[in-house]
């Protein structure tokens, strides 16, 4: 029903980029990436100086593992508006998928300079550092992620892997056990209680 409503909106005002944005989002939610790309491309045609439009399309390209197009769209968004931080996230993720970890780390660092409390990005940069073999930097990033989100099991798992690769088995095991404990508590909290 909601998707049909988006269609009506686009018919009412086809020159509104917002209409194409909403339709693109609806296609993303339905898992129809090619249709989402088409809608975001129409949004770009209407307003070719719109950083969020390029970023949205780039994010869908990244979902399709078309990392070169994702990077090209993120580059265009950054060229239009260097302060549009989400474009750096899209580009950083695409670089990470291409195993270009140095470039990913630069983009994630740019985000953290603007938003130093972005726990997710600390985790992404930590993963890139770990995959690159920068274990101390990875541990520092995951530690910062844990400071911001102390109940995030993925942060403990990531740090555990970095400790393990440093042969610090005691720390690796402690973090791994902490991740298991947090996951167990979450599972128990979601389990229906007997009446």
ROKOLMAR-550896 format. One record per residue: x, y, z of N, C-alpha, C, O in turn. Coordinates in steps of 0.05 Angstrom, whole numbers, plus 5000, padded with zeros to 4 digits. Each point is the difference from the previous one (the first is absolute). Example, Ala and Ser with C-alpha at 12.3 -4.5 7.8 and 13.67 -1.06 7.14 Angstrom:
2
526448865156498250245000501850245000502150005013/497250214973501650245001498550225014501050225004/
This chain:
195
501749765000498350245000501750255000499550194985/502649815032501750245002501450054973500350234992/500649554995501450034974498150124980500950174984/496649755015498150114982499750305005499750164981/500349925045499850295006502450154990499650234990/502849665011502350134988499650044971500850214989/498149604997499550024972498150244994500450154981/497549885035498150224996501450265004499550204985/502349825035501450255005501650074976500050244991/501449574997501750064977498350084976500950164984/496749745014498350084978499050295005499650144980/500049935045499050275005502150214994499450214988/503149745020502250194997502549864991501849965016/498449974958502349844991502650154999502149884997/497850395007502550155000501250035028502150135004/496649765016501050025027502049775005499349774999/503250305007502049805006499349845024500749765002/497850365017499249865024498349764993500249795013/498150234967498349784991501749764992499549775007/502650284977501849794991501649885023500649765000/500150415019501449905024498349805015500949795007/496650294997498149825015499649744984499949785012/499750244962499749754984502549835001499849765002/502550374997502549855002500249855026500849775001/498550375021500149885026498049765002500749795011/497050244977498149785000501149764985499749775009/501650274968501249784986502349875016500349764999/501250405015502149895017498849815021501049785004/496950325009498649835020498949744989499949805013/499350214962499049764986502249824989499549784991/503050325011502249854989500350014970501349834988/497550375000500150034971502050224993499350234994/503249705007502250194998500150144973500550244998/499049614980500150124974497950224997500550214988/497149745022497950204999500850245018499450234993/501849725030500950225017502050174986499950255001/502049624985502050154986498750184978500850234996/497249664991498650154979498650255012500150224989/498749755034498750225014502050215009499650244996/502649675015502050195009501350144976500850235002/499449634976501150124976498250234990500950204990/496549755012498050214992500350245019499850234991/500649725034500450215020502550164993500050255001/502149624990502550144992499550164975501050224997/497449684984499450154975498650265007500650204988/497649795031498550245008501850205014499850244996/502049655021501750185016502949885000500749865019/500950204961502649884997502150115020502349915000/496950275017501850115021499149915028500450145019/498449624982498949905025501749775011499949784991/501750295029501849805012498549765011500949774996/496950265019498549775010499049814978499949765004/499450354973499049834978502349824990499549764997/502850354999502349844991500749795021500749774994/499250325031500849825022498049775003500849775004/496650294993498049795001500449794978499849765005/500750344971500449824978502649845004500149764995/502050375015502549875005499749785021501249784997/497150275023499549795020498749764989500749775007/497550274974498749764987502049864982500049755000/501750394986502149874984501749835019500849784992/499950335031501649845019498649755009501349795003/496150235001498449765008500249794978499949765006/500350324969500249824978502949914994500549864981/501350235037502949944996501250134975502049914990/496750305001501150164978501550235012499250234999/503149705013501550195017501150234984500250235011/500649734964501150224984497950224995500650245002/497049674992497850204997499350135026499450245001/500649615021499550115026502050225007499350215009/503349734985502150205006499750244982500350235009/499049734965499650234982497850185010500250244999/497549645009497850175010500850145026499350235004/502049635014500950135025502050234994499850215013/502049744968501850214992498550254991500750235006/497349724977498450234990498650145022499950255001/499049605018498650125023502050175016499350235009/503149674996502050155015500950254985500650205012/499749774962500750234983497950225003500650245002/496849684998497850195002500050135028499750245003/500649595017499850095028502049855017499449785010/503050324994502149865015499249955029501349845014/496650304996499249965028497849805003499049955022/500149924955497949805002501349735009500949854983/499250115043501549785012499149734991501649824998/495850144997499149734993501349904974500349764997/500450424986501449924975502749865006500849824987/500550285034502649885008499549715011501649824996/496250145017499349735010499649814977501049784999/497450314981499449834977502749944985500549774993/501150435003502549964986501949825016501349834989/498850225038501849845017499249704999501749834999/495750125002499049724999500849874973500849774999/498850394979500749894974503049944998500849804989/500850385021502949955000500749755016501749844992/497050135031500549775017499349744985501449805001/496350214985499249764984502049944978500349774992/501150434998502049974979502749935012502049974986/498150005041502449945015502150234998502449965003/496650284992501750245000499850135027498750215004/502549665016499650075028501150275007498950145016/503449944972501050275006498050224993499650195015/499249784962498050204991497649995018498850215007/500349555000497749985018500650135027498350145011/504149815000500750125025500050304999499250135019/501849994959499950294997497250105001499450205014/498749674972497250095000498849975027498550185009/501949605005498949965026501250205020498550105018/504049974979501350205017498750274996499650165018/499849914957498750254993497450025015499350225011/499149574989497550005015500450045029498650165013/503449704999500450025029501150285008499650085023/501750064959500850275006497650185003500150195016/497849764970497550155002498249905023498950165015/501049584987498349875020501649805016499949764994/501550335027501849825015498549805017501349845014/496150164987498549815016498549804982498049885010/502850084965498749824982501249725005502049924987/496749935031501049735007500249824976501949854997/496150154985500049834977502550044983501349814991/499450445005502350074983502649915014501949924986/498350115040502349895014500349704994502249894996/495549975004500049714994500949954972501549814995/497550354986500849964972503050064996501449854986/499550365026502950064998501749795014502149934990/496949975033501449795014500249754982502149874999/495750064987500149774983502050044977501549824993/498550424995501950064979502949985010501749894986/498850225037502749985012500749715006502349924994/495949935016500549715006500749854974501949854999/496450194980500549864975502650094987501349844986/499650405020502550104989502449905017502350024991/497149875032502249915018500950205020502149965013/496550264989500650215020498549935026498050135007/503049675007498549895023499750205023497950015012/504350144994499850195022497950224994498550085017/501550014958498050214992497249885001498150135008/501649624983497449875001499049985028497750065006/504149855012499349985029499150275011498150025015/503450194978499250275009497350084990498450125015/501049824959497450074989497749845013498050115007/502449634996498049845013499650085029497849995011/504450095003499850095027498350255002498350035018/502150164963498450244999497149944995498250115012/501349704969497349914995498649895025497750065006/503949785010498949895024499450225021498149985015/503650224986499550225019497450144994498550085018/500849944956497650144992497649815002497850085008/502649674985497949795000500949765016500949804988/499150215039501149795016498649734997501049805009/496650204980498649744996499849914971498049874993/504050204992500149924972501849764997502450025001/496449744995501649764999501949994976502149885001/497150264977501750004976502650145005502149934989/497950285028502450145006501949825016502450004995/496549855024501749815015501149784982502349925003/496149994978500949794981502350114983502049864996/497650384994502150124983502650035015502249944990/497650165035502450045016501349735007502449985001/495949825004501049745006501749894977502149885004/497050164971501549914977502750144998502049884994/498050385011502550154999501949915022502449974995/496649985029501749905021501149724993502349955005/496049894983500949734993502350014979501949855002/497850334979502150034980502650115012502249964989/497650185033502450095015501149795018502050045014/496749734988500749785018499650075029501349895018/496850304987499250065027497549845006497850105000/502749645006497849815002498250065024497649964998/503550145024498350055023498050234994497749975007/503350244981498250224993498049924979497650075001/503349774979498249904979497749835012497750044993/503049785026498049835012498150175018497649945000/503450255014498350175017498050154983497650015008/503350104970498150154983498049814987497650074997/503349704994498249814988497949915019497649984993/503249975032498049925021498150235006497649955005/503450294995498250235004497950034978497750055005/503249904970498150014977497849785004497750054995/503249725013498049785004498150075023497649964997/503450165024498350075023497950214992497749975007/503250234978498150214991497949884981497650065003/503249774979498249874981498049835015497649994994/503449865027498249835016497950165014497749935001/503250305011498150175015497950114981497650015007/503250074969498150114981498049784991497650064998/503449704998498249784992498049945022497649964994/503450035031498149955022498050225004497749945007/503150304988498150235003497849994979497850095006/502849804971498049984978498249755003497949994988/503049825028498549755002497550045015500050135021/497749774970497550045014500249865028500949775002/498150375018500049895027497649825004497850064991/502649715023497749835006498050145018500750165017/496849784978497950135016498849825020498250085015/
